[in-house]
């Protein structure tokens, strides 16, 4: 199976989970989210990486499930 890496260098399988974080297209850095099997895993990852995302100058993130937006964007500032 081909391995990909996300913004933080974590290995990602080529097969993607259903939950992901989207970042604004005009973000100052190229950021990608790992995929998660569950919403709680996605939310835990956000909490664990909040400082890194802020350091990357990201102002907000949007949770998605199978490409559909879930809830409102979350402000990181």
C-alpha positions in Angstrom: 0.0 0.0 0.0 1.4 3.5 -0.9 2.2 5.7 2.0 1.4 9.5 2.1 2.4 12.0 4.7 0.4 14.8 6.1 1.6 18.3 7.1 3.2 17.0 10.3 5.0 14.1 8.6 2.7 11.4 10.0 2.3 8.5 7.6 -1.1 8.1 6.0 -2.4 5.1 4.1 -3.5 5.8 0.6 -7.1 4.6 1.6 -8.8 7.5 3.2 -11.2 7.5 6.2 -14.5 9.3 6.2 -13.7 12.2 8.5 -11.2 15.0 7.6 -10.4 18.6 8.4 -10.5 21.1 5.5 -8.4 24.3 5.6 -9.2 27.5 3.7 -7.9 27.5 0.1 -6.1 30.8 0.8 -4.1 29.4 3.7 -0.6 30.7 3.9 0.8 27.2 4.1 0.0 23.9 2.4 -1.7 21.9 5.1 -3.5 18.6 4.7 -5.5 16.6 7.3 -5.1 13.0 8.0 -8.3 11.0 7.5 -10.1 9.5 10.5 -12.5 6.6 11.0 -14.5 8.5 13.5 -15.5 12.0 14.5 -14.0 11.8 18.0 -10.6 10.8 16.5 -10.7 13.8 14.2 -11.6 16.1 17.1 -8.9 14.6 19.3 -6.3 15.2 16.5 -7.4 18.9 16.2 -6.9 19.3 20.0 -3.5 17.7 19.9 -2.3 19.8 16.9 -4.0 23.1 17.7 -0.7 24.9 18.5 0.9 23.6 15.3 -2.0 24.8 13.2 -1.9 28.2 14.8 1.9 28.4 14.3 1.1 27.6 10.6 -1.0 30.8 10.6 -4.3 29.0 10.0 -7.3 31.0 11.1 -10.0 28.3 10.9 -10.8 24.7 10.0 -13.9 22.9 8.8 -14.8 19.3 9.8 -16.0 17.2 6.9 -17.6 13.7 6.6 -17.3 12.0 3.2 -16.7 15.4 1.7 -19.8 17.1 3.3 -19.2 19.9 5.7 -20.3 19.2 9.3 -21.2 22.1 11.5 -19.7 25.6 11.3 -16.0 26.3 10.7 -13.9 26.4 13.9 -11.9 29.6 14.5 -8.3 28.9 15.7 -7.4 32.4 16.7 
